[in-house]
Amino acid sequence: MKILKIPVFIFVVFILGIINTNVLYAQENDFQIWGDVSSKYKINKKFKLSTELGFRTRENSELLKQYYGELGIRYKLNKRINFSLKYRLTDYSIFDKISANRLSFDFGYSFKKWGRTSISIRERCQYSWLIQSGINNYDAILLRSRIDVNYDIRKNKIEPFFAFEHYLGLSDELLGYSLQLRWTLGASMPVNKWSDVSAAFRIQRQLNKNNPLTAYIFLLSYNIDIN
């Protein structure tokens, strides 16, 4: 494996994590549990529909933070490049019940496998807005850059994975600021020919905020793939 053959932009997201960050003294920690069930349906060789239902906890998993539903469509240009469009509706169980909308556009690229290791990147432009009593009280545009590394263990159904993600603000006072980092380490295992389950541990750290939150998250996912 010749590292120099990998385009330099793969490593940019690692550097972005230390750009535009402030030295913050007061911090908060939380343990959360995230769970979701997702499905994918192959329409043809190019298009695939996806759905997802999930929930998240807060306050050391004593309270429900949110639950959400998501609908998306994915277009596969070739074996390396794909595009996705997704809409998510989230209900937040904080104070009064609040519903938020999210629309995202993804560009994905999968690199040629090196041995049993596969690497992919995903760039997501995400627009979120929150409407209460007919008034838009919040909107934000983010660029979410992610690197995924998967390893196929020989003669073993378990596939470990690692992901790193960086959030960059693209709107108003958030423009140009690093807002959040995520590190995820986990493994997936097939349940049968058309579904799999995965478990992971994630560290999620907010940046450029007063009292930034660092969340330690346990994730459990069940995915159904209908080809």
ChimeraX attribute file (.defattr): number of C-alpha atoms within 10 A of each C-alpha:
attribute: neighborCount
match mode: 1-to-1
recipient: residues
	/A:1	8
	/A:2	6
	/A:3	7
	/A:4	7
	/A:5	7
	/A:6	12
	/A:7	10
	/A:8	9
	/A:9	9
	/A:10	14
	/A:11	11
	/A:12	12
	/A:13	19
	/A:14	17
	/A:15	9
	/A:16	17
	/A:17	20
	/A:18	12
	/A:19	11
	/A:20	13
	/A:21	16
	/A:22	13
	/A:23	8
	/A:24	12
	/A:25	8
	/A:26	10
	/A:27	13
	/A:28	12
	/A:29	15
	/A:30	15
	/A:31	16
	/A:32	21
	/A:33	21
	/A:34	20
	/A:35	16
	/A:36	17
	/A:37	16
	/A:38	18
	/A:39	17
	/A:40	20
	/A:41	15
	/A:42	15
	/A:43	13
	/A:44	9
	/A:45	11
	/A:46	12
	/A:47	16
	/A:48	19
	/A:49	18
	/A:50	20
	/A:51	19
	/A:52	17
	/A:53	17
	/A:54	17
	/A:55	18
	/A:56	21
	/A:57	20
	/A:58	19
	/A:59	13
	/A:60	14
	/A:61	15
	/A:62	11
	/A:63	13
	/A:64	16
	/A:65	18
	/A:66	19
	/A:67	19
	/A:68	18
	/A:69	17
	/A:70	17
	/A:71	17
	/A:72	18
	/A:73	18
	/A:74	21
	/A:75	17
	/A:76	15
	/A:77	12
	/A:78	10
	/A:79	10
	/A:80	12
	/A:81	16
	/A:82	18
	/A:83	18
	/A:84	19
	/A:85	18
	/A:86	18
	/A:87	18
	/A:88	18
	/A:89	17
	/A:90	19
	/A:91	16
	/A:92	18
	/A:93	17
	/A:94	12
	/A:95	6
	/A:96	7
	/A:97	9
	/A:98	14
	/A:99	17
	/A:100	17
	/A:101	16
	/A:102	18
	/A:103	18
	/A:104	19
	/A:105	17
	/A:106	18
	/A:107	17
	/A:108	17
	/A:109	17
	/A:110	15
	/A:111	15
	/A:112	13
	/A:113	13
	/A:114	11
	/A:115	9
	/A:116	10
	/A:117	14
	/A:118	16
	/A:119	19
	/A:120	19
	/A:121	21
	/A:122	18
	/A:123	18
	/A:124	20
	/A:125	17
	/A:126	19
	/A:127	18
	/A:128	17
	/A:129	15
	/A:130	17
	/A:131	14
	/A:132	11
	/A:133	6
	/A:134	7
	/A:135	8
	/A:136	10
	/A:137	10
	/A:138	11
	/A:139	15
	/A:140	17
	/A:141	20
	/A:142	23
	/A:143	22
	/A:144	21
	/A:145	23
	/A:146	22
	/A:147	21
	/A:148	16
	/A:149	15
	/A:150	19
	/A:151	18
	/A:152	15
	/A:153	12
	/A:154	9
	/A:155	6
	/A:156	8
	/A:157	12
	/A:158	16
	/A:159	16
	/A:160	18
	/A:161	20
	/A:162	18
	/A:163	18
	/A:164	19
	/A:165	21
	/A:166	24
	/A:167	22
	/A:168	23
	/A:169	19
	/A:170	18
	/A:171	15
	/A:172	10
	/A:173	9
	/A:174	15
	/A:175	14
	/A:176	15
	/A:177	21
	/A:178	24
	/A:179	23
	/A:180	22
	/A:181	24
	/A:182	18
	/A:183	17
	/A:184	18
	/A:185	16
	/A:186	18
	/A:187	16
	/A:188	19
	/A:189	16
	/A:190	15
	/A:191	14
	/A:192	9
	/A:193	9
	/A:194	13
	/A:195	16
	/A:196	15
	/A:197	17
	/A:198	19
	/A:199	16
	/A:200	18
	/A:201	17
	/A:202	21
	/A:203	16
	/A:204	19
	/A:205	19
	/A:206	20
	/A:207	23
	/A:208	16
	/A:209	15
	/A:210	13
	/A:211	14
	/A:212	18
	/A:213	17
	/A:214	19
	/A:215	21
	/A:216	18
	/A:217	22
	/A:218	18
	/A:219	19
	/A:220	18
	/A:221	16
	/A:222	19
	/A:223	19
	/A:224	19
	/A:225	15
	/A:226	15
	/A:227	11
